[in-house]
Amino acid sequence: MSKLKEADFYYGAVLSNLLNNHICPALIEGGTDRQIYDFTTDNTEFRLFVKYRSEPIKTKTVNYLSWQFAFSDSDIRELSDYYSQNMNVSLGLVCGDVPMRQSQYAVLHKDELKEQLLQPGKKSITLSIKKCERAFRLSVGGGREKAIQIPSNRLY
């Protein structure tokens, strides 16, 4: 019998969402910490580097949910290589919640990835979303007010 891991549910949700929108993947690298897929659509080809957090971090503000995503040196090196090779790379972030059906999905595009993660000494990013908002807030230091808005309806 094959046992499912927690990561299978989160990565499977991303794949299901993309397949339902007629975007077909090819798995490049898999693991519990991340998944990397190549996709081809009628209009473009792109690589999607996916990570997940199974639940939000505890915050003092009731109206916000926040997730912090940590990246290993290997993750940073690999994402930097994709950027340097001028690949069309996106970072998919599965923002888990309880119950699981309340989980959300955010995507950072190549330039956002470069500006917010691929910087010297940077090893994590924090995403927040305010209840009833249609955009995530990508923290850039100094609190949510200075955050970059990431539309919550991006697929890739």
N, C-alpha and C positions, 0 to 999 in steps of 0.2 A: 504494500500500500504506500502511495506517495503522500507525504504530509505537506500541507501548505504552510508557508511561513507568513508572518505578518506582512513582510515586504511584498509578497505576491498579490495581496489585496490592493495595495496602493498602486503598484506599477500596473497591475491589471486594469484598474480604474482608468488610468491615463490612456492605456492602449484602447480600451473599449470606447472612450470618448473620441479618440482620433479615428478609429475604424468606423464609428457611426457617422463620421463626417467624410468618409471615403478617402482617408489618408492611410496608405499602407506602409508598415514599418519593416525594417530588417534589423534584428538585434545585433549590435556590434560587440557589446560587452555587458555581462550581467553579474549581479552580486546583490547582497542584502543592503549595502550602503549606497548603491547607485545602479542605474541602468543607462545604457547609451544606445540610441537607435538612430538609424538613417532612414529618412522618409523621402518619398517622391510623390509629388502631386502633379496635376496638369500644368501648374504654373511655376513650380520651384522644387528644389531639392534642399534638404536641411538635415542637420544633425541635432538631436535632442538629448541633452544630458539631464537625467531626472534624479532628483533626491526627494526624500519624504521625511516628515516629522509626524509621528502618530497622534500627537495631541498638542494643543497650544501650551505655551508657557504661562505660568501664573502671573497675572498683572494686577495692578492696583485699580485700574480703570475698568469698570464693569462693561462699558459699551464697546470695548475693543477686544479682539482676539489677536494674539501675536505668536509667531513661530520663529525660532532661531535655527538657522541651518549652518552647520559647521562643515568645513571643507579640509580634507587632508592635503598635505604637501603634494601628493600624487594627483589629487583632483585639480588643484590649482595649476600644476605643471601641464596636465593634459588639456585643460580649458585654455591655457595660454598658448599651447601649441596649435590648437584649433584656430584660435584668433590670429596667430602669426601666419598660419597657412591660408588666411583669408576665407576660411570655411564659413558657410552660413550656419552658425551654431546658435542654439537657444538653450536656456536653462529652465527646465520644468521643475516646479516646486509643488509637491503635494502637501497641502496643509490639512493634516488630519484633525478630526474632532470626534467627540462622543456625543450622540451615536454617530457611527461611521458615515451615514448618509448626509451629515452636515459638513463633511470634509469639503475642501475647496482646492482649486488648482490655479496656480499663477505661472506665468511665463515671462522671463526676462529675455529681451532680444540682445543681440551681439554687442551693441554699443552700451547698453545698460550694464551688461555683464562686465565689460572692460572698465567702465567708469566706477562701478560699485564693488567689484570683487577682485579683479585682476590688478590690484594695487599692492605695492610693497607692504608686507606685514599684515595684510588683510586675510583673515581665515574664516570669517563668518558673515552672514547677512541676516537681518531681521525684517520680516514682513509683518504688517498689521493690517487689519481691516476693521472698520467701524461698522457696527450693525446698521443695516439698510443702505450702506454705500455700495457703489458698483466699481470700486477701484481699490486695489491694495495700496498700502503705503510702504515704500521701501525706505527704511531708515538710512539717512546719510550722516547721522551724528547731530546731536542737538535736539532730539525729540521728534515727535510725529509732525509737528508744524513745518519742519524743513524737509519732510520726506518727499520722495519722488512718487508720483501717481502711476500705478501699473494697472491698466484695465483688467477687470476680472473676467472678461469674455474672450481672451486670447487663447487659442489652441496651441500655437507653435510660434 
